Amino acid sequence: MTQTLPSILITIDVEDWFQVENLRPWFPPSSWASCELRAEKNNPPVARPFDRQSIKATFFILGWIAERLPDLVREIAKQGHEVASHGYGHFMCDQVSEKELKDDLVKSKTLLEKILGSEIQGYRAPNFSIHDRALNLVQECGYQYDSSYNNFNRHGRYGKITLHENQKQGIAYAFENHFYELPVSNLNFGQAIIPWGGGGYFRLLPPWLYKAGLRHSLKQNNAFVFYMHPWEIDPGQPRVKNVSGLNGWKHYLNLDKTYDRLEDLIQSFRHCEFITCSQYLSKTVIETVENRLKQ
């Protein structure tokens, strides 16, 4: 494939602080309606660096949030960002029946499309909990791509799917009927996989080290899928006093530094193009066809 401008795909999983899996024992879904909703406060700030740099990102929005904040969904789309689905109820794919998962996939897609009046193309499973049957259901429900696969295999919540190198187009994997998997990016050193896609790893690692890893990945793949959540820039969110040590540490680590680190990341890679998942897939498909015609 012809070398093009490096692509960084910033993806935002729009869920609120009380919907995080690490806090699930304290905040089951039955309690969500009584929790302080902060998603609307946090999403404009998280997108502010994008506005200043004319950056387009993909927002995987939880249906539960979209139902309560439809104007937020419209505003994200109005700014030129891509709206995609994060499901409706934020449960892991392997913890529900196929019928429950399919209902969730359809409900969230239909809801977002009703709010925007346009088609929703992408889906990301909560906690990257995708598996082969779930991936088939995503396609059956009318999505054009999935961005749920995280190949770091030492995290108990991350799912596994079957991918083959001959399916690869750029960093995406092509399936039948023009359906694609767009995995979250990690670092690969031989057989070793080091988690690097974003989220807690972005908050944990020193900025200079994180950026060095991103440069390494771009040199290898010419594209990188980065993810984060709006609650990760919200140090003022309610604190859960009785949360266990490790879960609390992972959730609250460096919340006061994430926004500045995001701005610094964007500035440091201003020579790259920051595009949406759908834009990347369209560009990659065109480049693949062009290169095949040249052969």
Number of C-alpha atoms within 10 A of each C-alpha: 12 7 8 11 10 17 20 26 24 23 25 23 23 24 25 23 23 23 20 18 19 16 17 11 10 14 18 13 14 7 11 14 9 8 13 12 18 18 20 17 13 18 21 15 14 22 19 14 18 19 13 8 13 14 22 23 26 25 30 25 25 26 26 19 20 22 15 12 15 16 14 18 23 16 13 18 15 11 15 15 18 23 26 32 31 31 27 24 18 19 19 19 25 16 10 11 10 14 10 11 22 18 15 20 27 19 18 25 27 17 19 24 17 13 15 17 11 11 16 22 19 28 27 26 29 24 22 21 22 25 19 13 12 20 22 11 18 24 21 13 14 16 21 20 27 25 24 26 23 22 21 21 14 10 12 9 16 21 23 17 16 7 13 8 8 8 14 16 17 19 19 22 20 22 14 8 8 10 17 23 24 25 21 24 26 21 18 16 8 6 6 10 14 17 21 25 24 21 19 21 16 22 25 14 13 11 16 10 11 19 18 11 17 24 17 14 18 17 11 12 15 18 25 24 22 21 21 23 24 24 26 24 23 23 15 10 17 12 12 13 7 8 15 11 8 9 13 16 11 15 21 18 17 18 17 15 14 25 20 11 16 19 15 15 16 18 13 11 16 13 11 17 18 24 20 24 27 19 15 21 22 11 12 17 16 12 18 15 11 13 12 10 8 6 5
